[in-house]
Amino acid sequence: MKSAEAELDRAVDSLEVGIDALLLRMQKLETGAQDSDAFRQDRVKLAAQLDEMAADAQAAKDRLAAREAEFAKLTQDSEAELDRVMTVVRGALQNASGG
């Protein structure tokens, strides 16, 4: 009877060791799954931030292009005004010199 009891104790001990090993493996798998999920979430966040930064960069490029176009227009208008003033001054000088 003691032999059967000892054998049963060994079997229970062996079963407990096996269960502990299974629980440890399950915990590792759960940790890996959580890490994987966290990685996915971080990746989604980073992708959203990258998209936002790309949109901001494009908006800045558009603003710069608009300012450059405005500056070019102001430059053309200024050159045209200078040409008109120079024409008036030349005419005045010619009239003043009698010619």
C-alpha positions in Angstrom: 0.0 0.0 0.0 2.9 2.3 0.8 4.4 1.5 -2.5 1.2 2.5 -4.3 1.0 5.6 -2.3 4.6 6.5 -3.0 4.0 5.8 -6.7 0.9 8.0 -6.6 2.9 10.8 -4.9 5.5 10.6 -7.6 2.9 10.7 -10.3 1.3 13.7 -8.8 4.7 15.4 -8.4 5.5 14.6 -12.0 2.1 16.0 -13.1 2.7 19.1 -11.1 6.1 19.6 -12.7 4.5 19.1 -16.1 1.7 21.6 -15.3 4.2 24.1 -14.0 6.2 23.8 -17.2 3.0 24.2 -19.3 2.0 27.3 -17.2 5.4 28.8 -17.7 5.2 28.3 -21.5 1.7 29.7 -21.6 2.9 32.8 -19.7 5.8 33.3 -22.2 3.3 32.9 -25.1 0.9 35.5 -23.5 3.8 37.9 -22.9 4.9 37.4 -26.5 1.3 38.1 -27.7 1.1 41.2 -25.6 4.4 42.5 -26.9 3.3 41.7 -30.4 0.0 43.7 -29.8 1.9 46.6 -28.3 4.3 46.6 -31.3 1.3 46.6 -33.7 -0.3 49.5 -31.8 3.0 51.4 -31.8 3.3 50.8 -35.5 -0.1 52.2 -36.2 0.6 55.3 -34.1 3.9 55.8 -35.9 2.3 55.4 -39.3 -0.4 58.0 -38.3 2.3 60.4 -37.1 4.3 59.9 -40.3 1.1 60.6 -42.4 0.5 63.7 -40.4 4.1 64.9 -40.8 3.9 64.2 -44.5 0.7 66.3 -44.7 2.3 69.1 -42.8 5.3 69.0 -45.1 3.1 69.2 -48.1 1.1 72.0 -46.6 4.4 73.9 -46.0 5.5 73.3 -49.5 2.2 74.6 -50.8 2.5 77.7 -48.6 6.0 78.3 -49.8 4.9 77.9 -53.5 2.1 80.4 -52.9 4.5 82.9 -51.3 7.0 82.5 -54.1 4.2 83.1 -56.6 3.1 86.2 -54.6 6.7 87.4 -54.5 7.2 86.9 -58.2 4.0 88.9 -58.9 5.2 91.7 -56.6 8.5 91.7 -58.4 6.8 91.9 -61.8 4.5 94.7 -60.6 7.5 96.6 -59.1 9.5 96.2 -62.3 6.6 97.5 -64.3 6.2 100.5 -62.0 9.9 101.2 -62.2 9.7 101.1 -66.0 6.8 103.6 -65.9 8.7 105.9 -63.6 11.8 105.7 -65.7 9.8 106.5 -68.8 8.3 109.6 -67.1 11.7 110.7 -65.9 13.3 110.2 -69.3 10.5 112.2 -70.9 10.9 114.9 -68.3 14.7 115.0 -68.9 14.2 115.2 -72.7 11.7 118.0 -72.3 14.0 119.8 -69.9 16.9 119.5 -72.2 14.8 120.8 -75.1 14.9 117.7 -77.1 
